[in-house]
Amino acid sequence: MPAFVSGVLLLVYWPLVLGEVGHYTVTTGLPSGVFLGRWLLITACLFAASAAVLAVRLWAGRVRRGRGGGRPGPG
């Protein structure tokens, strides 16, 4: 999911991320060098959030199994 969202953002903001801002500098009021860094930061945050969700799901699964949710042992 984070790769998809990052790809869509890159597709939509392609000229800005690559520094081909031209007339957009006047419209946005930002220098042309900030867009690549911000896109990379957003991408890193998306992947970090995805990793955190995965870690919580794995931890919750282990907790559930530890509370007797698993199969009973032989005997």
All heavy atoms as TSV, in Angstrom:
chain	resi	resn	atom	element	x	y	z
A	1	MET	N	N	0.806	-1.195	0.000
A	1	MET	CA	C	0.000	0.000	0.000
A	1	MET	C	C	0.857	1.271	0.000
A	1	MET	O	O	0.534	2.190	-0.730
A	1	MET	CB	C	-0.942	-0.044	1.208
A	1	MET	CG	C	-1.945	1.039	1.195
A	1	MET	SD	S	-3.009	0.838	-0.217
A	1	MET	CE	C	-4.358	1.808	0.242
A	2	PRO	N	N	1.920	1.343	0.824
A	2	PRO	CA	C	2.707	2.576	0.799
A	2	PRO	C	C	3.393	2.801	-0.544
A	2	PRO	O	O	3.537	3.947	-0.976
A	2	PRO	CB	C	3.724	2.403	1.917
A	2	PRO	CG	C	3.664	1.013	2.346
A	2	PRO	CD	C	2.393	0.428	1.854
A	3	ALA	N	N	3.796	1.739	-1.213
A	3	ALA	CA	C	4.427	1.898	-2.521
A	3	ALA	C	C	3.426	2.436	-3.540
A	3	ALA	O	O	3.773	3.274	-4.380
A	3	ALA	CB	C	5.008	0.570	-2.995
A	4	PHE	N	N	2.184	1.984	-3.448
A	4	PHE	CA	C	1.147	2.464	-4.360
A	4	PHE	C	C	0.869	3.947	-4.138
A	4	PHE	O	O	0.829	4.730	-5.091
A	4	PHE	CB	C	-0.139	1.646	-4.169
A	4	PHE	CG	C	-1.297	2.161	-4.968
A	4	PHE	CD1	C	-1.352	1.957	-6.340
A	4	PHE	CD2	C	-2.321	2.861	-4.361
A	4	PHE	CE1	C	-2.421	2.440	-7.080
A	4	PHE	CE2	C	-3.386	3.342	-5.080
A	4	PHE	CZ	C	-3.434	3.133	-6.455
A	5	VAL	N	N	0.686	4.345	-2.880
A	5	VAL	CA	C	0.409	5.751	-2.572
A	5	VAL	C	C	1.593	6.627	-2.977
A	5	VAL	O	O	1.414	7.704	-3.557
A	5	VAL	CB	C	0.069	5.923	-1.079
A	5	VAL	CG1	C	-0.070	7.391	-0.708
A	5	VAL	CG2	C	-1.200	5.164	-0.733
A	6	SER	N	N	2.785	6.166	-2.706
A	6	SER	CA	C	3.979	6.917	-3.086
A	6	SER	C	C	4.075	7.056	-4.603
A	6	SER	O	O	4.430	8.118	-5.121
A	6	SER	CB	C	5.218	6.224	-2.537
A	6	SER	OG	O	6.370	6.906	-2.934
A	7	GLY	N	N	3.765	5.981	-5.310
A	7	GLY	CA	C	3.786	6.026	-6.775
A	7	GLY	C	C	2.754	6.987	-7.337
A	7	GLY	O	O	3.020	7.710	-8.302
A	8	VAL	N	N	1.564	7.002	-6.745
A	8	VAL	CA	C	0.526	7.937	-7.193
A	8	VAL	C	C	0.958	9.376	-6.936
A	8	VAL	O	O	0.782	10.249	-7.797
A	8	VAL	CB	C	-0.824	7.627	-6.508
A	8	VAL	CG1	C	-1.834	8.732	-6.740
A	8	VAL	CG2	C	-1.378	6.293	-7.003
A	9	LEU	N	N	1.537	9.632	-5.764
A	9	LEU	CA	C	2.028	10.979	-5.478
A	9	LEU	C	C	3.114	11.398	-6.462
A	9	LEU	O	O	3.145	12.537	-6.921
A	9	LEU	CB	C	2.551	11.060	-4.047
A	9	LEU	CG	C	1.513	11.072	-2.946
A	9	LEU	CD1	C	2.184	10.990	-1.585
A	9	LEU	CD2	C	0.658	12.317	-3.043
A	10	LEU	N	N	4.003	10.459	-6.790
A	10	LEU	CA	C	5.053	10.771	-7.750
A	10	LEU	C	C	4.469	11.047	-9.126
A	10	LEU	O	O	4.896	11.972	-9.828
A	10	LEU	CB	C	6.064	9.626	-7.837
A	10	LEU	CG	C	7.215	9.814	-8.818
A	10	LEU	CD1	C	8.053	11.028	-8.440
A	10	LEU	CD2	C	8.072	8.571	-8.874
A	11	LEU	N	N	3.482	10.256	-9.517
A	11	LEU	CA	C	2.846	10.450	-10.821
A	11	LEU	C	C	2.153	11.801	-10.905
A	11	LEU	O	O	2.259	12.507	-11.909
A	11	LEU	CB	C	1.846	9.319	-11.068
A	11	LEU	CG	C	1.150	9.312	-12.415
A	11	LEU	CD1	C	2.167	9.070	-13.527
A	11	LEU	CD2	C	0.081	8.232	-12.437
A	12	VAL	N	N	1.461	12.177	-9.847
A	12	VAL	CA	C	0.714	13.440	-9.854
A	12	VAL	C	C	1.655	14.638	-9.811
A	12	VAL	O	O	1.454	15.636	-10.513
A	12	VAL	CB	C	-0.278	13.478	-8.674
A	12	VAL	CG1	C	-0.885	14.855	-8.506
A	12	VAL	CG2	C	-1.369	12.441	-8.866
A	13	TYR	N	N	2.701	14.559	-8.990
A	13	TYR	CA	C	3.605	15.696	-8.794
A	13	TYR	C	C	4.944	15.515	-9.491
A	13	TYR	O	O	5.955	16.059	-9.059
A	13	TYR	CB	C	3.813	15.930	-7.290
A	13	TYR	CG	C	2.540	16.308	-6.592
A	13	TYR	CD1	C	1.888	15.408	-5.754
A	13	TYR	CD2	C	1.968	17.558	-6.791
A	13	TYR	CE1	C	0.700	15.754	-5.128
A	13	TYR	CE2	C	0.790	17.902	-6.163
A	13	TYR	CZ	C	0.161	17.002	-5.343
A	13	TYR	OH	O	-1.007	17.336	-4.728
A	14	TRP	N	N	4.963	14.764	-10.581
A	14	TRP	CA	C	6.186	14.455	-11.321
A	14	TRP	C	C	7.037	15.679	-11.615
A	14	TRP	O	O	8.227	15.702	-11.302
A	14	TRP	CB	C	5.809	13.719	-12.606
A	14	TRP	CG	C	6.950	13.319	-13.447
A	14	TRP	CD1	C	7.520	14.034	-14.458
A	14	TRP	CD2	C	7.710	12.115	-13.358
A	14	TRP	NE1	N	8.550	13.335	-14.999
A	14	TRP	CE2	C	8.695	12.155	-14.345
A	14	TRP	CE3	C	7.635	11.004	-12.524
A	14	TRP	CZ2	C	9.597	11.127	-14.524
A	14	TRP	CZ3	C	8.530	9.985	-12.710
A	14	TRP	CH2	C	9.502	10.057	-13.697
A	15	PRO	N	N	6.498	16.731	-12.243
A	15	PRO	CA	C	7.370	17.885	-12.566
A	15	PRO	C	C	7.944	18.565	-11.328
A	15	PRO	O	O	9.088	19.019	-11.340
A	15	PRO	CB	C	6.450	18.851	-13.316
A	15	PRO	CG	C	5.219	18.112	-13.628
A	15	PRO	CD	C	5.152	16.937	-12.724
A	16	LEU	N	N	7.165	18.632	-10.274
A	16	LEU	CA	C	7.647	19.299	-9.069
A	16	LEU	C	C	8.741	18.486	-8.392
A	16	LEU	O	O	9.745	19.033	-7.934
A	16	LEU	CB	C	6.488	19.528	-8.093
A	16	LEU	CG	C	5.383	20.460	-8.592
A	16	LEU	CD1	C	4.232	20.478	-7.600
A	16	LEU	CD2	C	5.906	21.847	-8.819
A	17	VAL	N	N	8.575	17.169	-8.324
A	17	VAL	CA	C	9.558	16.313	-7.658
A	17	VAL	C	C	10.873	16.314	-8.427
A	17	VAL	O	O	11.949	16.310	-7.835
A	17	VAL	CB	C	9.004	14.874	-7.502
A	17	VAL	CG1	C	10.075	13.918	-7.028
A	17	VAL	CG2	C	7.830	14.868	-6.534
A	18	LEU	N	N	10.803	16.342	-9.745
A	18	LEU	CA	C	12.019	16.335	-10.561
A	18	LEU	C	C	12.664	17.704	-10.710
A	18	LEU	O	O	13.696	17.837	-11.354
A	18	LEU	CB	C	11.717	15.759	-11.943
A	18	LEU	CG	C	11.370	14.273	-11.955
A	18	LEU	CD1	C	11.135	13.811	-13.378
A	18	LEU	CD2	C	12.460	13.449	-11.318
A	19	GLY	N	N	12.064	18.714	-10.129
A	19	GLY	CA	C	12.655	20.049	-10.164
A	19	GLY	C	C	12.342	20.837	-11.414
A	19	GLY	O	O	12.931	21.879	-11.653
A	20	GLU	N	N	11.408	20.367	-12.216
A	20	GLU	CA	C	11.016	21.081	-13.436
A	20	GLU	C	C	9.824	21.984	-13.131
A	20	GLU	O	O	8.764	21.882	-13.728
A	20	GLU	CB	C	10.657	20.070	-14.523
A	20	GLU	CG	C	11.790	19.128	-14.867
A	20	GLU	CD	C	11.355	17.988	-15.769
A	20	GLU	OE1	O	10.184	17.970	-16.184
A	20	GLU	OE2	O	12.181	17.126	-16.032
A	21	VAL	N	N	10.021	22.890	-12.213
A	21	VAL	CA	C	8.915	23.679	-11.715
A	21	VAL	C	C	8.528	24.813	-12.650
A	21	VAL	O	O	7.362	25.046	-12.845
A	21	VAL	CB	C	9.209	24.250	-10.310
A	21	VAL	CG1	C	8.160	23.891	-9.363
A	21	VAL	CG2	C	10.543	23.858	-9.810
A	22	GLY	N	N	9.469	25.495	-13.187
A	22	GLY	CA	C	9.156	26.589	-14.102
A	22	GLY	C	C	8.232	27.611	-13.483
A	22	GLY	O	O	8.576	28.288	-12.522
A	23	HIS	N	N	7.030	27.734	-14.031
A	23	HIS	CA	C	6.070	28.744	-13.578
A	23	HIS	C	C	5.371	28.366	-12.267
A	23	HIS	O	O	4.667	29.180	-11.696
A	23	HIS	CB	C	5.016	28.985	-14.658
A	23	HIS	CG	C	4.208	27.782	-15.019
A	23	HIS	ND1	N	4.681	26.806	-15.856
A	23	HIS	CD2	C	2.974	27.387	-14.634
A	23	HIS	CE1	C	3.769	25.859	-15.983
A	23	HIS	NE2	N	2.724	26.179	-15.263
A	24	TYR	N	N	5.560	27.156	-11.774
A	24	TYR	CA	C	4.925	26.745	-10.518
A	24	TYR	C	C	5.556	27.420	-9.306
A	24	TYR	O	O	4.941	27.503	-8.258
A	24	TYR	CB	C	5.003	25.228	-10.327
A	24	TYR	CG	C	4.205	24.456	-11.335
A	24	TYR	CD1	C	4.836	23.665	-12.280
A	24	TYR	CD2	C	2.814	24.515	-11.347
A	24	TYR	CE1	C	4.116	22.953	-13.206
A	24	TYR	CE2	C	2.079	23.810	-12.273
A	24	TYR	CZ	C	2.729	23.018	-13.203
A	24	TYR	OH	O	2.013	22.324	-14.121
A	25	THR	N	N	6.775	27.891	-9.428
A	25	THR	CA	C	7.445	28.535	-8.307
A	25	THR	C	C	6.673	29.765	-7.849
A	25	THR	O	O	6.529	29.995	-6.651
A	25	THR	CB	C	8.881	28.931	-8.697
A	25	THR	OG1	O	9.552	27.779	-9.169
A	25	THR	CG2	C	9.637	29.488	-7.520
A	26	VAL	N	N	6.160	30.539	-8.783
A	26	VAL	CA	C	5.385	31.724	-8.433
A	26	VAL	C	C	4.070	31.312	-7.781
A	26	VAL	O	O	3.637	31.903	-6.795
A	26	VAL	CB	C	5.116	32.571	-9.695
A	26	VAL	CG1	C	4.207	33.746	-9.382
A	26	VAL	CG2	C	6.415	33.049	-10.289
A	27	THR	N	N	3.453	30.253	-8.289
A	27	THR	CA	C	2.157	29.810	-7.770
A	27	THR	C	C	2.279	29.218	-6.368
A	27	THR	O	O	1.483	29.524	-5.482
A	27	THR	CB	C	1.536	28.750	-8.707
A	27	THR	OG1	O	1.479	29.284	-10.022
A	27	THR	CG2	C	0.150	28.368	-8.265
A	28	THR	N	N	3.269	28.370	-6.158
A	28	THR	CA	C	3.407	27.703	-4.856
A	28	THR	C	C	4.102	28.585	-3.829
A	28	THR	O	O	3.886	28.423	-2.643
A	28	THR	CB	C	4.194	26.398	-4.985
A	28	THR	OG1	O	5.512	26.680	-5.446
A	28	THR	CG2	C	3.510	25.430	-5.910
A	29	GLY	N	N	4.966	29.448	-4.256
A	29	GLY	CA	C	5.720	30.283	-3.334
A	29	GLY	C	C	6.866	29.539	-2.668
A	29	GLY	O	O	7.429	30.017	-1.695
A	30	LEU	N	N	7.187	28.347	-3.176
A	30	LEU	CA	C	8.260	27.534	-2.608
A	30	LEU	C	C	9.397	27.390	-3.610
A	30	LEU	O	O	9.166	27.363	-4.815
A	30	LEU	CB	C	7.727	26.134	-2.250
A	30	LEU	CG	C	6.630	26.073	-1.203
A	30	LEU	CD1	C	6.049	24.674	-1.136
A	30	LEU	CD2	C	7.170	26.479	0.149
A	31	PRO	N	N	10.622	27.259	-3.125
A	31	PRO	CA	C	11.735	27.017	-4.046
A	31	PRO	C	C	11.618	25.618	-4.654
A	31	PRO	O	O	10.981	24.726	-4.094
A	31	PRO	CB	C	12.974	27.134	-3.168
A	31	PRO	CG	C	12.490	26.945	-1.776
A	31	PRO	CD	C	11.072	27.384	-1.748
A	32	SER	N	N	12.253	25.420	-5.788
A	32	SER	CA	C	12.098	24.158	-6.523
A	32	SER	C	C	12.772	22.977	-5.840
A	32	SER	O	O	12.426	21.832	-6.113
A	32	SER	CB	C	12.656	24.311	-7.938
A	32	SER	OG	O	14.050	24.574	-7.889
A	33	GLY	N	N	13.683	23.198	-4.913
A	33	GLY	CA	C	14.420	22.110	-4.299
A	33	GLY	C	C	13.707	21.390	-3.157
A	33	GLY	O	O	14.198	20.377	-2.679
A	34	VAL	N	N	12.553	21.866	-2.716
A	34	VAL	CA	C	11.911	21.268	-1.543
A	34	VAL	C	C	11.034	20.068	-1.863
A	34	VAL	O	O	10.759	19.248	-0.990
A	34	VAL	CB	C	11.070	22.315	-0.771
A	34	VAL	CG1	C	11.926	23.463	-0.306
A	34	VAL	CG2	C	9.907	22.802	-1.587
A	35	PHE	N	N	10.595	19.936	-3.088
A	35	PHE	CA	C	9.592	18.933	-3.405
A	35	PHE	C	C	10.140	17.508	-3.368
A	35	PHE	O	O	9.458	16.602	-2.903
A	35	PHE	CB	C	8.956	19.228	-4.763
A	35	PHE	CG	C	8.207	20.527	-4.780
A	35	PHE	CD1	C	8.728	21.626	-5.421
A	35	PHE	CD2	C	6.994	20.640	-4.126
A	35	PHE	CE1	C	8.042	22.827	-5.428
A	35	PHE	CE2	C	6.297	21.835	-4.123
A	35	PHE	CZ	C	6.824	22.935	-4.779
A	36	LEU	N	N	11.358	17.282	-3.822
A	36	LEU	CA	C	11.947	15.949	-3.789
A	36	LEU	C	C	12.129	15.483	-2.349
A	36	LEU	O	O	11.759	14.356	-1.999
A	36	LEU	CB	C	13.291	15.922	-4.523
A	36	LEU	CG	C	14.046	14.586	-4.475
A	36	LEU	CD1	C	13.237	13.488	-5.146
A	36	LEU	CD2	C	15.410	14.732	-5.126
A	37	GLY	N	N	12.651	16.336	-1.508
A	37	GLY	CA	C	12.837	15.980	-0.107
A	37	GLY	C	C	11.525	15.690	0.595
A	37	GLY	O	O	11.421	14.749	1.386
A	38	ARG	N	N	10.517	16.462	0.301
A	38	ARG	CA	C	9.215	16.243	0.932
A	38	ARG	C	C	8.572	14.955	0.439
A	38	ARG	O	O	7.939	14.240	1.215
A	38	ARG	CB	C	8.301	17.440	0.674
A	38	ARG	CG	C	8.742	18.649	1.453
A	38	ARG	CD	C	7.825	19.811	1.249
A	38	ARG	NE	N	8.319	20.954	2.035
A	38	ARG	CZ	C	7.686	22.102	2.113
A	38	ARG	NH1	N	6.558	22.279	1.473
A	38	ARG	NH2	N	8.186	23.080	2.821
A	39	TRP	N	N	8.711	14.649	-0.838
A	39	TRP	CA	C	8.166	13.397	-1.368
A	39	TRP	C	C	8.883	12.209	-0.730
A	39	TRP	O	O	8.241	11.229	-0.359
A	39	TRP	CB	C	8.291	13.352	-2.891
A	39	TRP	CG	C	7.839	12.060	-3.468
A	39	TRP	CD1	C	6.552	11.638	-3.628
A	39	TRP	CD2	C	8.681	11.006	-3.937
A	39	TRP	NE1	N	6.550	10.381	-4.173
A	39	TRP	CE2	C	7.839	9.972	-4.370
A	39	TRP	CE3	C	10.054	10.839	-4.029
A	39	TRP	CZ2	C	8.335	8.783	-4.899
A	39	TRP	CZ3	C	10.545	9.664	-4.553
A	39	TRP	CH2	C	9.683	8.656	-4.981
A	40	LEU	N	N	10.196	12.308	-0.579
A	40	LEU	CA	C	10.943	11.229	0.068
A	40	LEU	C	C	10.534	11.081	1.534
A	40	LEU	O	O	10.424	9.961	2.048
A	40	LEU	CB	C	12.445	11.486	-0.045
A	40	LEU	CG	C	13.041	11.305	-1.441
A	40	LEU	CD1	C	14.482	11.791	-1.458
A	40	LEU	CD2	C	12.944	9.863	-1.885
A	41	LEU	N	N	10.312	12.189	2.214
A	41	LEU	CA	C	9.880	12.146	3.613
A	41	LEU	C	C	8.497	11.513	3.746
A	41	LEU	O	O	8.273	10.676	4.627
A	41	LEU	CB	C	9.884	13.554	4.205
A	41	LEU	CG	C	9.481	13.672	5.667
A	41	LEU	CD1	C	10.480	12.935	6.559
A	41	LEU	CD2	C	9.391	15.128	6.065
A	42	ILE	N	N	7.580	11.877	2.874
A	42	ILE	CA	C	6.243	11.286	2.887
A	42	ILE	C	C	6.328	9.787	2.617
A	42	ILE	O	O	5.673	8.982	3.292
A	42	ILE	CB	C	5.323	11.981	1.855
A	42	ILE	CG1	C	4.991	13.393	2.318
A	42	ILE	CG2	C	4.052	11.180	1.613
A	42	ILE	CD1	C	4.314	14.248	1.266
A	43	THR	N	N	7.159	9.389	1.652
A	43	THR	CA	C	7.331	7.971	1.333
A	43	THR	C	C	7.910	7.220	2.522
A	43	THR	O	O	7.433	6.131	2.874
A	43	THR	CB	C	8.238	7.819	0.098
A	43	THR	OG1	O	7.636	8.498	-1.007
A	43	THR	CG2	C	8.440	6.362	-0.264
A	44	ALA	N	N	8.896	7.789	3.183
A	44	ALA	CA	C	9.490	7.143	4.353
A	44	ALA	C	C	8.461	7.012	5.481
A	44	ALA	O	O	8.402	5.968	6.148
A	44	ALA	CB	C	10.700	7.933	4.831
A	45	CYS	N	N	7.647	8.022	5.695
A	45	CYS	CA	C	6.614	7.959	6.739
A	45	CYS	C	C	5.562	6.907	6.417
A	45	CYS	O	O	5.087	6.201	7.315
A	45	CYS	CB	C	5.951	9.323	6.911
A	45	CYS	SG	S	7.008	10.542	7.692
A	46	LEU	N	N	5.192	6.788	5.144
A	46	LEU	CA	C	4.223	5.764	4.750
A	46	LEU	C	C	4.761	4.362	5.028
A	46	LEU	O	O	4.042	3.504	5.551
A	46	LEU	CB	C	3.869	5.913	3.269
A	46	LEU	CG	C	2.986	7.100	2.900
A	46	LEU	CD1	C	2.919	7.256	1.384
A	46	LEU	CD2	C	1.592	6.920	3.472
A	47	PHE	N	N	6.016	4.115	4.671
A	47	PHE	CA	C	6.605	2.800	4.919
A	47	PHE	C	C	6.798	2.542	6.412
A	47	PHE	O	O	6.616	1.418	6.884
A	47	PHE	CB	C	7.929	2.644	4.162
A	47	PHE	CG	C	7.732	2.201	2.737
A	47	PHE	CD1	C	7.687	3.128	1.717
A	47	PHE	CD2	C	7.579	0.861	2.429
A	47	PHE	CE1	C	7.499	2.729	0.406
A	47	PHE	CE2	C	7.392	0.444	1.128
A	47	PHE	CZ	C	7.349	1.376	0.107
A	48	ALA	N	N	7.138	3.575	7.182
A	48	ALA	CA	C	7.288	3.419	8.631
A	48	ALA	C	C	5.939	3.101	9.277
A	48	ALA	O	O	5.855	2.239	10.164
A	48	ALA	CB	C	7.888	4.679	9.243
A	49	ALA	N	N	4.887	3.764	8.843
A	49	ALA	CA	C	3.552	3.486	9.371
A	49	ALA	C	C	3.116	2.065	9.014
A	49	ALA	O	O	2.523	1.360	9.839
A	49	ALA	CB	C	2.548	4.503	8.835
A	50	SER	N	N	3.429	1.638	7.806
A	50	SER	CA	C	3.091	0.277	7.401
A	50	SER	C	C	3.843	-0.745	8.242
A	50	SER	O	O	3.274	-1.768	8.657
A	50	SER	CB	C	3.419	0.087	5.923
A	50	SER	OG	O	3.141	-1.228	5.502
A	51	ALA	N	N	5.107	-0.490	8.523
A	51	ALA	CA	C	5.897	-1.393	9.355
A	51	ALA	C	C	5.361	-1.414	10.785
A	51	ALA	O	O	5.327	-2.475	11.427
A	51	ALA	CB	C	7.355	-0.965	9.350
A	52	ALA	N	N	4.908	-0.277	11.296
A	52	ALA	CA	C	4.346	-0.233	12.644
A	52	ALA	C	C	3.048	-1.030	12.724
A	52	ALA	O	O	2.819	-1.759	13.696
A	52	ALA	CB	C	4.098	1.221	13.057
A	53	VAL	N	N	2.203	-0.920	11.712
A	53	VAL	CA	C	0.961	-1.699	11.679
A	53	VAL	C	C	1.272	-3.185	11.635
A	53	VAL	O	O	0.650	-3.985	12.343
A	53	VAL	CB	C	0.080	-1.273	10.483
A	53	VAL	CG1	C	-1.060	-2.256	10.252
A	53	VAL	CG2	C	-0.465	0.123	10.693
A	54	LEU	N	N	2.246	-3.577	10.839
A	54	LEU	CA	C	2.641	-4.983	10.770
A	54	LEU	C	C	3.158	-5.470	12.118
A	54	LEU	O	O	2.793	-6.561	12.570
A	54	LEU	CB	C	3.713	-5.191	9.696
A	54	LEU	CG	C	4.265	-6.608	9.586
A	54	LEU	CD1	C	3.182	-7.581	9.160
A	54	LEU	CD2	C	5.433	-6.638	8.611
A	55	ALA	N	N	3.974	-4.681	12.781
A	55	ALA	CA	C	4.517	-5.070	14.084
A	55	ALA	C	C	3.403	-5.238	15.114
A	55	ALA	O	O	3.412	-6.196	15.900
A	55	ALA	CB	C	5.528	-4.037	14.564
A	56	VAL	N	N	2.437	-4.343	15.117
A	56	VAL	CA	C	1.326	-4.444	16.059
A	56	VAL	C	C	0.502	-5.685	15.774
A	56	VAL	O	O	0.087	-6.403	16.689
A	56	VAL	CB	C	0.451	-3.168	16.012
A	56	VAL	CG1	C	-0.865	-3.360	16.735
A	56	VAL	CG2	C	1.211	-1.990	16.585
A	57	ARG	N	N	0.245	-5.975	14.508
A	57	ARG	CA	C	-0.523	-7.178	14.159
A	57	ARG	C	C	0.212	-8.447	14.561
A	57	ARG	O	O	-0.403	-9.380	15.080
A	57	ARG	CB	C	-0.819	-7.205	12.670
A	57	ARG	CG	C	-1.889	-6.237	12.261
A	57	ARG	CD	C	-2.218	-6.381	10.802
A	57	ARG	NE	N	-3.275	-5.471	10.425
A	57	ARG	CZ	C	-3.735	-5.355	9.197
A	57	ARG	NH1	N	-3.226	-6.094	8.224
A	57	ARG	NH2	N	-4.692	-4.508	8.926
A	58	LEU	N	N	1.520	-8.495	14.341
A	58	LEU	CA	C	2.283	-9.669	14.744
A	58	LEU	C	C	2.300	-9.818	16.262
A	58	LEU	O	O	2.144	-10.921	16.792
A	58	LEU	CB	C	3.709	-9.587	14.203
A	58	LEU	CG	C	3.872	-9.753	12.692
A	58	LEU	CD1	C	5.316	-9.516	12.293
A	58	LEU	CD2	C	3.407	-11.126	12.255
A	59	TRP	N	N	2.470	-8.724	16.983
A	59	TRP	CA	C	2.472	-8.757	18.438
A	59	TRP	C	C	1.108	-9.199	18.965
A	59	TRP	O	O	1.023	-10.010	19.888
A	59	TRP	CB	C	2.839	-7.374	18.981
A	59	TRP	CG	C	2.762	-7.308	20.469
A	59	TRP	CD1	C	3.672	-7.797	21.363
A	59	TRP	CD2	C	1.705	-6.747	21.241
A	59	TRP	NE1	N	3.252	-7.546	22.637
A	59	TRP	CE2	C	2.041	-6.909	22.605
A	59	TRP	CE3	C	0.509	-6.109	20.912
A	59	TRP	CZ2	C	1.230	-6.467	23.612
A	59	TRP	CZ3	C	-0.302	-5.673	21.930
A	59	TRP	CH2	C	0.062	-5.849	23.266
A	60	ALA	N	N	0.027	-8.673	18.382
A	60	ALA	CA	C	-1.318	-9.041	18.826
A	60	ALA	C	C	-1.588	-10.519	18.559
A	60	ALA	O	O	-2.232	-11.193	19.363
A	60	ALA	CB	C	-2.356	-8.173	18.132
A	61	GLY	N	N	-1.090	-11.043	17.469
A	61	GLY	CA	C	-1.252	-12.464	17.174
A	61	GLY	C	C	-0.511	-13.332	18.166
A	61	GLY	O	O	-1.010	-14.381	18.580
A	62	ARG	N	N	0.659	-12.927	18.570
A	62	ARG	CA	C	1.425	-13.684	19.562
A	62	ARG	C	C	0.751	-13.640	20.930
A	62	ARG	O	O	0.732	-14.624	21.650
A	62	ARG	CB	C	2.839	-13.146	19.675
A	62	ARG	CG	C	3.700	-13.516	18.517
A	62	ARG	CD	C	5.113	-13.062	18.736
A	62	ARG	NE	N	5.919	-13.417	17.574
A	62	ARG	CZ	C	7.139	-13.013	17.382
A	62	ARG	NH1	N	7.714	-12.228	18.283
A	62	ARG	NH2	N	7.813	-13.366	16.316
A	63	VAL	N	N	0.203	-12.505	21.286
A	63	VAL	CA	C	-0.478	-12.372	22.571
A	63	VAL	C	C	-1.707	-13.268	22.587
A	63	VAL	O	O	-1.975	-13.954	23.568
A	63	VAL	CB	C	-0.863	-10.894	22.840
A	63	VAL	CG1	C	-1.817	-10.779	24.008
A	63	VAL	CG2	C	0.386	-10.074	23.071
A	64	ARG	N	N	-2.469	-13.296	21.506
A	64	ARG	CA	C	-3.656	-14.131	21.435
A	64	ARG	C	C	-3.301	-15.612	21.543
A	64	ARG	O	O	-3.985	-16.373	22.200
A	64	ARG	CB	C	-4.402	-13.882	20.129
A	64	ARG	CG	C	-5.624	-13.014	20.348
A	64	ARG	CD	C	-6.432	-12.882	19.096
A	64	ARG	NE	N	-6.108	-11.571	18.542
A	64	ARG	CZ	C	-5.746	-11.343	17.296
A	64	ARG	NH1	N	-5.674	-12.300	16.439
A	64	ARG	NH2	N	-5.472	-10.123	16.902
A	65	ARG	N	N	-2.221	-16.022	20.869
A	65	ARG	CA	C	-1.786	-17.415	20.929
A	65	ARG	C	C	-1.289	-17.776	22.315
A	65	ARG	O	O	-1.428	-18.894	22.770
A	65	ARG	CB	C	-0.693	-17.698	19.903
A	65	ARG	CG	C	-1.279	-18.072	18.558
A	65	ARG	CD	C	-0.194	-18.497	17.628
A	65	ARG	NE	N	0.317	-17.268	16.991
A	65	ARG	CZ	C	1.561	-17.067	16.655
A	65	ARG	NH1	N	2.469	-17.961	16.884
A	65	ARG	NH2	N	1.933	-15.953	16.079
A	66	GLY	N	N	-0.668	-16.833	22.998
A	66	GLY	CA	C	-0.134	-17.080	24.328
A	66	GLY	C	C	-1.198	-17.218	25.405
A	66	GLY	O	O	-0.959	-17.759	26.463
A	67	ARG	N	N	-2.383	-16.723	25.151
A	67	ARG	CA	C	-3.465	-16.763	26.143
A	67	ARG	C	C	-4.347	-18.010	25.997
A	67	ARG	O	O	-5.483	-18.013	26.423
A	67	ARG	CB	C	-4.351	-15.536	25.997
A	67	ARG	CG	C	-3.668	-14.270	26.432
A	67	ARG	CD	C	-4.633	-13.128	26.428
A	67	ARG	NE	N	-3.950	-11.919	26.856
A	67	ARG	CZ	C	-4.504	-10.743	26.803
A	67	ARG	NH1	N	-5.725	-10.590	26.349
A	67	ARG	NH2	N	-3.833	-9.675	27.195
A	68	GLY	N	N	-3.851	-19.044	25.358
A	68	GLY	CA	C	-4.619	-20.276	25.236
A	68	GLY	C	C	-5.365	-20.377	23.915
A	68	GLY	O	O	-6.226	-21.236	23.767
A	69	GLY	N	N	-5.061	-19.513	22.995
A	69	GLY	CA	C	-5.731	-19.564	21.695
A	69	GLY	C	C	-5.174	-20.637	20.794
A	69	GLY	O	O	-5.755	-20.962	19.783
A	70	GLY	N	N	-4.047	-21.224	21.176
A	70	GLY	CA	C	-3.419	-22.251	20.341
A	70	GLY	C	C	-4.023	-23.624	20.610
A	70	GLY	O	O	-4.933	-23.806	21.413
A	71	ARG	N	N	-3.488	-24.614	19.923
A	71	ARG	CA	C	-3.954	-25.993	20.116
A	71	ARG	C	C	-3.437	-26.549	21.437
A	71	ARG	O	O	-2.317	-26.250	21.840
A	71	ARG	CB	C	-3.454	-26.863	18.966
A	71	ARG	CG	C	-4.145	-26.499	17.651
A	71	ARG	CD	C	-3.695	-27.432	16.572
A	71	ARG	NE	N	-2.372	-26.951	16.123
A	71	ARG	CZ	C	-1.492	-27.693	15.489
A	71	ARG	NH1	N	-1.736	-28.962	15.230
A	71	ARG	NH2	N	-0.331	-27.204	15.112
A	72	PRO	N	N	-4.238	-27.387	22.087
A	72	PRO	CA	C	-3.756	-27.997	23.323
A	72	PRO	C	C	-2.677	-29.018	23.037
A	72	PRO	O	O	-2.654	-29.644	21.974
A	72	PRO	CB	C	-5.010	-28.676	23.905
A	72	PRO	CG	C	-5.945	-28.819	22.758
A	72	PRO	CD	C	-5.600	-27.723	21.772
A	73	GLY	N	N	-1.782	-29.185	23.981
A	73	GLY	CA	C	-0.675	-30.134	23.815
A	73	GLY	C	C	-1.141	-31.575	23.970
A	73	GLY	O	O	-2.280	-31.837	24.376
A	74	PRO	N	N	-0.275	-32.528	23.624
A	74	PRO	CA	C	-0.665	-33.938	23.745
A	74	PRO	C	C	-0.811	-34.337	25.208
A	74	PRO	O	O	-0.097	-33.876	26.080
A	74	PRO	CB	C	0.503	-34.696	23.083
A	74	PRO	CG	C	1.634	-33.731	23.110
A	74	PRO	CD	C	1.056	-32.354	23.119
A	75	GLY	N	N	-1.739	-35.253	25.451
A	75	GLY	CA	C	-1.811	-35.813	26.777
A	75	GLY	C	C	-3.036	-35.549	27.446
A	75	GLY	O	O	-3.624	-35.443	28.317
